[in-house]
Amino acid sequence: MLKANTVIENNKAVINLEGRADTISSECVSEEFDKAAEQGCDEFEFNLSGVEYICSATLRAFLKAQKQCNKEHYTMYITGASEGVKDVFEITSFTSIINII
């Protein structure tokens, strides 16, 4: 199960995720992104330091958020990903689409 805690300050949303980013909980990424965008945020940081597993459905949710950011000229990046989670982004070539710090 994936838990989210979003902190918004100066139009920047830091979305702290924790747990397993599996198919069932992948909607959490989209929901938190949409809520922050509705509040006027134009910068989105997804902190994955508490994420131990990520599935393809969650990758699609990140891709959807990145596409929206590109369309609206927003900034989006991922921080705190473990080596295992980073490997998933690299294997799927998402590192060429999403900025991972």
C-alpha positions as CSV (number, residue, x, y, z in Angstrom):
1,M,0.0,0.0,0.0
2,L,1.3,3.4,-1.0
3,K,0.8,6.4,1.4
4,A,1.2,10.0,0.3
5,N,1.9,13.2,2.3
6,T,2.0,16.3,0.2
7,V,3.5,19.6,1.4
8,I,2.8,22.7,-0.6
9,E,4.8,25.9,-0.3
10,N,5.3,28.7,-2.8
11,N,3.6,26.9,-5.7
12,K,5.8,23.8,-5.1
13,A,4.4,20.5,-4.1
14,V,6.6,17.9,-2.4
15,I,4.8,14.6,-2.7
16,N,6.3,12.2,-0.2
17,L,5.5,8.6,-1.0
18,E,6.0,5.7,1.2
19,G,5.3,1.9,0.8
20,R,4.8,-0.3,-2.2
21,A,3.8,1.5,-5.4
22,D,1.8,-1.4,-6.8
23,T,-1.1,-1.5,-9.3
24,I,-3.8,-0.9,-6.7
25,S,-2.1,2.1,-5.2
26,S,-0.8,3.7,-8.4
27,E,-3.8,6.0,-8.5
28,C,-2.3,7.7,-5.5
29,V,0.4,9.4,-7.7
30,S,-2.2,10.8,-10.1
31,E,-4.6,11.9,-7.3
32,E,-1.8,13.8,-5.4
33,F,-0.5,15.4,-8.5
34,D,-4.0,16.5,-9.6
35,K,-4.8,18.0,-6.1
36,A,-1.6,20.0,-6.1
37,A,-2.1,21.2,-9.6
38,E,-5.6,22.4,-8.7
39,Q,-4.0,24.4,-5.9
40,G,-1.9,26.3,-8.3
41,C,1.4,24.4,-8.1
42,D,3.8,24.5,-11.0
43,E,6.7,22.6,-9.5
44,F,6.3,18.9,-8.4
45,E,8.8,16.9,-6.5
46,F,8.0,13.2,-5.9
47,N,10.1,12.1,-3.0
48,L,10.5,8.3,-3.3
49,S,12.8,7.8,-0.3
50,G,10.1,5.6,1.4
51,V,9.2,3.6,-1.7
52,E,10.5,0.0,-1.7
53,Y,8.8,-1.3,-4.9
54,I,7.4,0.3,-8.1
55,C,5.3,-1.4,-10.7
56,S,4.5,-0.5,-14.3
57,A,1.1,1.1,-13.4
58,T,2.9,3.5,-11.2
59,L,5.4,4.3,-13.9
60,R,2.5,5.1,-16.2
61,A,1.1,7.5,-13.5
62,F,4.5,9.3,-13.4
63,L,4.6,9.4,-17.2
64,K,1.0,10.9,-17.2
65,A,2.1,13.6,-14.7
66,Q,5.2,14.4,-16.7
67,K,3.2,14.8,-19.9
68,Q,0.9,17.2,-18.1
69,C,3.9,19.1,-16.8
70,N,5.3,19.4,-20.2
71,K,2.0,20.6,-21.6
72,E,1.6,23.2,-18.9
73,H,5.3,24.1,-18.7
74,Y,5.6,22.9,-15.1
75,T,8.6,21.4,-13.5
76,M,8.6,17.8,-12.3
77,Y,11.3,15.6,-10.8
78,I,11.8,12.5,-8.6
79,T,14.1,12.5,-5.6
80,G,15.2,10.0,-3.0
81,A,14.7,6.8,-5.1
82,S,16.6,3.8,-3.9
83,E,19.0,2.0,-6.3
84,G,16.4,-0.7,-7.0
85,V,13.7,1.9,-7.9
86,K,16.2,3.9,-10.0
87,D,17.0,0.7,-11.9
88,V,13.4,0.3,-12.9
89,F,13.3,3.8,-14.3
90,E,16.6,3.1,-16.1
91,I,15.5,-0.3,-17.5
92,T,12.3,1.3,-18.9
93,S,14.2,4.3,-20.3
94,F,12.0,6.6,-18.2
95,T,15.2,8.4,-17.1
96,S,15.2,10.1,-20.5
97,I,11.7,11.4,-19.9
98,I,11.6,12.1,-16.2
99,N,14.2,14.0,-14.3
100,I,15.5,11.8,-11.5
101,I,17.8,13.5,-9.0
